[in-house]
Amino acid sequence: MTDLEANKTTVGAFYDLMFNQRRPAEAIEKYVGDWDVLQIIPETSANTNTMF
């Protein structure tokens, strides 16, 4: 299986769990995992966690 085929399979499984099976929390936990958005904006301190 190529990387492209593997990616398509993974995305399909994610969408199935998220939308068809209506289990979004499980889909996020399984396919996305823990993540933090760290965006460094020059006008703020270097360690500020912000979305925008």
C-alpha positions in Angstrom: 0.0 0.0 0.0 1.4 3.4 -1.0 1.4 6.4 1.4 -1.4 7.9 -0.6 -3.6 4.8 -0.3 -2.8 4.6 3.4 -3.7 8.2 3.9 -7.0 7.8 2.1 -7.8 4.8 4.2 -7.0 6.7 7.4 -9.1 9.7 6.4 -12.0 7.5 5.4 -11.9 5.8 8.8 -11.7 9.1 10.6 -14.7 10.5 8.7 -16.7 7.3 9.2 -16.1 7.4 13.0 -16.6 11.1 13.2 -19.8 11.5 11.1 -21.4 8.2 10.2 -21.0 6.6 13.6 -21.4 10.0 15.4 -18.5 9.4 17.8 -16.5 12.6 17.3 -14.6 12.5 20.7 -13.4 9.0 19.9 -12.4 10.0 16.4 -10.4 13.0 17.6 -8.7 10.9 20.3 -7.8 8.1 17.9 -6.8 10.0 14.8 -5.8 13.5 16.0 -4.7 13.0 19.6 -3.5 15.7 21.9 -2.4 18.9 20.3 -1.7 22.4 21.3 -1.7 25.4 19.0 1.3 27.6 19.7 1.4 30.7 17.6 4.1 33.2 18.2 3.0 36.7 17.5 5.8 39.4 17.7 3.5 41.7 19.7 3.0 39.2 22.5 5.4 37.2 24.7 7.1 34.2 23.1 5.3 31.7 25.2 1.7 32.8 24.7 -0.7 30.1 23.5 -3.2 31.8 21.2 -5.4 30.8 18.3 -5.4 34.2 16.6 
